[in-house]
């Protein structure tokens, strides 16, 4: 299942959260790119962004670099805490 979160940045055309097969567990954050007139296969952002718990609600800051997301797998203020991760 996919979750409706559409965000854009320099390194991906579409970033979304899904519990699709091939993830690290729970809900993960994925991205696709439009390359040579075709959409790429969905790619998992991997660790340390994704955990075995739910990581979702991705949003790229207007700086085009910083990803904000909610997570149940990172230490925070409670369930589904807000986190940021500058582009690697």
C-alpha positions as protocol buffer text, in pm:
chain_id: "A"
residue {
  index: 1
  type: UNK
  ca { x: 0 y: 0 z: 0 }
}
residue {
  index: 2
  type: UNK
  ca { x: 124 y: 353 z: -71 }
}
residue {
  index: 3
  type: UNK
  ca { x: 58 y: 662 z: 133 }
}
residue {
  index: 4
  type: UNK
  ca { x: -23 y: 992 z: -35 }
}
residue {
  index: 5
  type: UNK
  ca { x: 274 y: 1217 z: 26 }
}
residue {
  index: 6
  type: UNK
  ca { x: 413 y: 1392 z: -279 }
}
residue {
  index: 7
  type: UNK
  ca { x: 734 y: 1588 z: -248 }
}
residue {
  index: 8
  type: UNK
  ca { x: 1008 y: 1694 z: -488 }
}
residue {
  index: 9
  type: UNK
  ca { x: 1382 y: 1754 z: -460 }
}
residue {
  index: 10
  type: UNK
  ca { x: 1700 y: 1757 z: -670 }
}
residue {
  index: 11
  type: UNK
  ca { x: 1775 y: 1388 z: -629 }
}
residue {
  index: 12
  type: UNK
  ca { x: 1427 y: 1238 z: -671 }
}
residue {
  index: 13
  type: UNK
  ca { x: 1115 y: 1322 z: -866 }
}
residue {
  index: 14
  type: UNK
  ca { x: 873 y: 1156 z: -627 }
}
residue {
  index: 15
  type: UNK
  ca { x: 918 y: 1051 z: -263 }
}
residue {
  index: 16
  type: UNK
  ca { x: 656 y: 839 z: -90 }
}
residue {
  index: 17
  type: UNK
  ca { x: 596 y: 607 z: 206 }
}
residue {
  index: 18
  type: UNK
  ca { x: 481 y: 249 z: 159 }
}
residue {
  index: 19
  type: UNK
  ca { x: 470 y: -89 z: 330 }
}
residue {
  index: 20
  type: UNK
  ca { x: 550 y: -257 z: -3 }
}
residue {
  index: 21
  type: UNK
  ca { x: 767 y: -569 z: -20 }
}
residue {
  index: 22
  type: UNK
  ca { x: 1143 y: -517 z: -3 }
}
residue {
  index: 23
  type: UNK
  ca { x: 1142 y: -263 z: 278 }
}
residue {
  index: 24
  type: UNK
  ca { x: 1323 y: -275 z: 610 }
}
residue {
  index: 25
  type: UNK
  ca { x: 997 y: -337 z: 797 }
}
residue {
  index: 26
  type: UNK
  ca { x: 677 y: -152 z: 873 }
}
residue {
  index: 27
  type: UNK
  ca { x: 634 y: 152 z: 649 }
}
residue {
  index: 28
  type: UNK
  ca { x: 944 y: 280 z: 469 }
}
residue {
  index: 29
  type: UNK
  ca { x: 1028 y: 588 z: 265 }
}
residue {
  index: 30
  type: UNK
  ca { x: 1093 y: 526 z: -106 }
}
residue {
  index: 31
  type: UNK
  ca { x: 1175 y: 739 z: -410 }
}
residue {
  index: 32
  type: UNK
  ca { x: 1157 y: 720 z: -789 }
}
residue {
  index: 33
  type: UNK
  ca { x: 1333 y: 920 z: -1058 }
}
residue {
  index: 34
  type: UNK
  ca { x: 1230 y: 1009 z: -1412 }
}
residue {
  index: 35
  type: UNK
  ca { x: 1530 y: 901 z: -1620 }
}
residue {
  index: 36
  type: UNK
  ca { x: 1560 y: 899 z: -2000 }
}
residue {
  index: 37
  type: UNK
  ca { x: 1184 y: 935 z: -2045 }
}
residue {
  index: 38
  type: UNK
  ca { x: 1097 y: 649 z: -1806 }
}
residue {
  index: 39
  type: UNK
  ca { x: 1020 y: 612 z: -1437 }
}
residue {
  index: 40
  type: UNK
  ca { x: 1278 y: 414 z: -1238 }
}
residue {
  index: 41
  type: UNK
  ca { x: 1188 y: 129 z: -1009 }
}
residue {
  index: 42
  type: UNK
  ca { x: 1104 y: 244 z: -657 }
}
residue {
  index: 43
  type: UNK
  ca { x: 1418 y: 264 z: -443 }
}
residue {
  index: 44
  type: UNK
  ca { x: 1421 y: 236 z: -66 }
}
residue {
  index: 45
  type: UNK
  ca { x: 1606 y: 516 z: 116 }
}
residue {
  index: 46
  type: UNK
  ca { x: 1755 y: 249 z: 343 }
}
residue {
  index: 47
  type: UNK
  ca { x: 1912 y: 290 z: 684 }
}
residue {
  index: 48
  type: UNK
  ca { x: 1957 y: 507 z: 878 }
}
residue {
  index: 49
  type: UNK
  ca { x: 1639 y: 680 z: 751 }
}
residue {
  index: 50
  type: UNK
  ca { x: 1424 y: 367 z: 742 }
}
residue {
  index: 51
  type: UNK
  ca { x: 1402 y: 136 z: 1043 }
}
residue {
  index: 52
  type: UNK
  ca { x: 1216 y: -185 z: 1123 }
}
residue {
  index: 53
  type: UNK
  ca { x: 929 y: 37 z: 1245 }
}
residue {
  index: 54
  type: UNK
  ca { x: 711 y: 289 z: 1060 }
}
residue {
  index: 55
  type: UNK
  ca { x: 896 y: 575 z: 888 }
}
residue {
  index: 56
  type: UNK
  ca { x: 668 y: 794 z: 682 }
}
residue {
  index: 57
  type: UNK
  ca { x: 528 y: 1136 z: 586 }
}
residue {
  index: 58
  type: UNK
  ca { x: 836 y: 1250 z: 389 }
}
residue {
  index: 59
  type: UNK
  ca { x: 867 y: 1621 z: 308 }
}
residue {
  index: 60
  type: UNK
  ca { x: 1158 y: 1802 z: 143 }
}
residue {
  index: 61
  type: UNK
  ca { x: 1235 y: 2145 z: 289 }
}
residue {
  index: 62
  type: UNK
  ca { x: 1234 y: 2431 z: 34 }
}
residue {
  index: 63
  type: UNK
  ca { x: 1616 y: 2429 z: 57 }
}
residue {
  index: 64
  type: UNK
  ca { x: 1592 y: 2116 z: -162 }
}
residue {
  index: 65
  type: UNK
  ca { x: 1828 y: 1927 z: 67 }
}
residue {
  index: 66
  type: UNK
  ca { x: 1670 y: 1850 z: 404 }
}
residue {
  index: 67
  type: UNK
  ca { x: 1422 y: 1563 z: 433 }
}
residue {
  index: 68
  type: UNK
  ca { x: 1171 y: 1576 z: 717 }
}
residue {
  index: 69
  type: UNK
  ca { x: 981 y: 1262 z: 812 }
}
residue {
  index: 70
  type: UNK
  ca { x: 798 y: 1098 z: 1100 }
}
residue {
  index: 71
  type: UNK
  ca { x: 929 y: 781 z: 1260 }
}
residue {
  index: 72
  type: UNK
  ca { x: 843 y: 526 z: 1524 }
}
residue {
  index: 73
  type: UNK
  ca { x: 1193 y: 378 z: 1498 }
}
residue {
  index: 74
  type: UNK
  ca { x: 1410 y: 676 z: 1597 }
}
residue {
  index: 75
  type: UNK
  ca { x: 1445 y: 818 z: 1947 }
}
residue {
  index: 76
  type: UNK
  ca { x: 1224 y: 1123 z: 1988 }
}
residue {
  index: 77
  type: UNK
  ca { x: 951 y: 1291 z: 2185 }
}
residue {
  index: 78
  type: UNK
  ca { x: 698 y: 1010 z: 2143 }
}
residue {
  index: 79
  type: UNK
  ca { x: 523 y: 800 z: 1883 }
}
residue {
  index: 80
  type: UNK
  ca { x: 583 y: 925 z: 1528 }
}
residue {
  index: 81
  type: UNK
  ca { x: 829 y: 1196 z: 1622 }
}
residue {
  index: 82
  type: UNK
  ca { x: 944 y: 1444 z: 1357 }
}
residue {
  index: 83
  type: UNK
  ca { x: 1303 y: 1402 z: 1232 }
}
residue {
  index: 84
  type: UNK
  ca { x: 1527 y: 1562 z: 973 }
}
residue {
  index: 85
  type: UNK
  ca { x: 1805 y: 1423 z: 758 }
}
residue {
  index: 86
  type: UNK
  ca { x: 2023 y: 1642 z: 533 }
}
residue {
  index: 87
  type: UNK
  ca { x: 2098 y: 1492 z: 192 }
}
residue {
  index: 88
  type: UNK
  ca { x: 2382 y: 1243 z: 198 }
}
